[in-house]
C-alpha cells in the first residue's frame, strides 16, 4: 500500500520557479511576438503555447536532477518450510506402496492448503537440502543436522514461521540433530514416517579390510553382522571371489539381537583390483534383502618397494630403521653387512648405508650409480672417506672427535612436511653421536634437521637432502636412531613420530620423478554418490604444460560396457567430470596425439556402493519428537495432516511482518517522462505543420 509520494531535487527548490519562468518566456516570445501566428485560431495558438511552455519547463526541471521518493507499506507472509526425507530407508518397510503413491498426493493437497495463508517452500533432503520437487526416495545418505544448518543459511533474516520435518528419524551421517538445532526463531513440527517396530532382519553392518595388499600375502576381513527378531533361525556367512567360495560359516541365531563378528584371512592370488562379495544368507520373513550383501574391492599389487640397508657392523640402528620402514606395508627391507654385499642394486629402490668407514668397491659403485642413497655417518665413519664421495657437503677438522647432537627442525624445509605433533616430539629426542667439526655445504642442500649442541642452535645440518637430476641423496650426521624410538615410546607409548620422519625420508628418496609427458591424475576409489573427477596433464619437449590437442577417455566396466568421454581444457591442463557411475570395478584408457606422437595412459579405479540406509530400517520417532518439543512444536503422523495444518494456523508466533519500504528513483529514468515529452513535441509539431508555420 502506498503511504506517500514526494518529488524532490538536489538543487534549491526555488529553482523550480526559474524553470517555470524559463518555459513561459520561451513560449511567450515564440508565439506572442511572432507575426506568423497572428491569423491562427486562439485555441490552437494557446495549445501550442502550452505545449512549448510545459516542454521547456519540464526539460529545465530535469536539469535539476529531480527524484521521486515513495513510501510503501508491505506485508510479508510467514514462510513455512516443508522438508521431505528422500532417503531409501523410508521405503524399507511394509508401507512402501503408501509412500510412493497416496502419501505424495496427500502432501501436495496439504501444501496447497497451507499456501492459501503462507509462503510454502518445499525441499527434499538426504545428504543435503535440495530445492527439488520430485520425491523418489533414492538418497543413499541421511544427514538431519545438515538440514537445519542449511535452512538457517538459506533463510537468514527471513520471516520463517515453521519447519515441517517429514522423516523416519533415521540418520547415518552428521551429528545428533537434537543437539545440532539451536535456532529458536521458528517452530519445528515433525511428520513421523516409517515403522518403529523392530523387523526380522539379518544385517551385514560393516566389513573392514585393507584397500591395498600384495601378491601372495594374506590380508584380513573383519565382518560384523546383526540378526534381529530371528531367534532359532539359521544364517550363513559366505565370501566369494570370481564365483568361487573362499569362506563359509553357519550360525544358529540364539536370541533376537544376535551379533556376528568374524576375522577372516584370505590369500592375495591375483594382481589388480579384486572384487569380493560378502553375504549373510537371508532368512524367512525379512523385510529387505539389500542389507545382506556388501561388495568390496582390494587392490593387489605385484610387490613392495625394496629397501637395502648396508651396515659396516651390527648396530641397534639397523633394527630401528627396519621397524620404522616396514610399518609402511609398501616397503620391504633387506639388511646385510657391506663387506658381504654382491653389488647388485637392481632389485632396490633405495640403499641406506650405515657408517661410511672405508672406500670399498660397494661404496664406490653405489655413489656412481643412479640409485638413491641415504648415508648415516656416526662414530664408526671416516671423515676423509665420506668427503671423497662428493655428495655436496664436506666435514673438515673433526680429527676423529665426535659430539652429542640434538635435532632442531628447519621449518623452511620444502621437500615434504612433518605433522605438527611429530615436530613437537622431535624436540624431545635424545642426541645422536656425530662429527664435531666444520660443515661445508657446497651444493644446494635442503636441511630437514639442524644441529643443536646443548642449548646452542647452529646452522650445521644434521639431516640434509640433495637432489641432482634423477639421483637423490640424504645424509644423517649421527647414529643413535634406536634411542629416538625408545624415548618416544616412553613418552607417548608409540613410535608415530619416528616412523613418520623415517618413512617420509624413505618415500621421498625412493620415489622416482614422473618424467612422462602425458599424465592422468585420479583416485583409486570413489563412492557411488561421488562424481568421477579426473585430471590430465600434457607436456612438450621442454616439459612445459600445454593443452592444444584433445584428450579422449574410454572407461570400461566389468561387463565390458564402454563409456566415452572428452576432457575439457583448463588454462594449461585438462579436466573431466564424468558424473556418477554405478558400483563396480572399472578400467580406463586415456589417449591424445601431439605432433606425430600418440600418447596413451591406462589405469583402474573402483566405485564403492553405499548401503548405509539399509543398515537401520527401524524408524526413530523419539528423535523426531525431541526435535519438535525443543522448538515449540509437536510430532504428527501422516494421518494427522489436517490437525498439523490447524496447529500451524493457530500458532500465534507464526504471523505476517508489516514493514515500510522506501524507494528513490531519478525522475529522468522514468519511461513515462519520455513519453510525455514525446507527446508534447509531436503535438506542437503537428499543429505548427497544420498552420504552415514550418
Secondary structure, 3 states (H helix, E strand, C coil): CEEEEEEEECCCCCHHHHHHHHHHHHHHHHHCCCHHHCCCCHHHHHHHHHHHHHHHHHHHHHCCCEEEEEEEEEEECCEEEEEEECEHHHHCCCCHHHHHCHHHHHHHHHHHHHCCCCEEEEEEECCCEECCCCCCCCECCCCHHHHHHHHHHHCCCCCEEEEEEEECCCCCCCCCHHHHCCCCCCEEEEEECCCCCCCCEEEEEEEEECCEEECCCEEEEEEEEEEECCCCCEEEEEEEECCEEEEEEEEECCCCEEEEEEEEEEECCCCEEEEEEEEECCCCCCCCCCCCEEEEEEEEECCCEEEEEEECCCCHHHHHHHHHHCCCCCEEEEEEEHHHCCCCCCCCCEEEEECCCCCCHHHHHHHHCCCEEEEECCCCCCHHHHHHCCCCEEEECCCCCEEEEEEEECCCCCCCCCCHHHHHHHCCCCCEEEECCEEEECCCEEEEEEEEECCEEEEEEEEEEEEECCEEEEEECCECHHHHHHHHHHHHCCCHHHHHHHHHHHHHHHCCCCCCCEEEECCCEEECCCCCEEEEEEECCCCCEECCCCEEEEEEECCCCEEEEECEECCCCEEEECCCCCCEEEEEEEEEEECCEEEEEEEEEEEECCCHHHHCCCCCHHHHHHHHHHCCCCEEEHHHHHHHHHHHHHCCCCCCEEEEEEEEEEHHHCHHHHHHHHHHHHHHHHHHHHCCCC
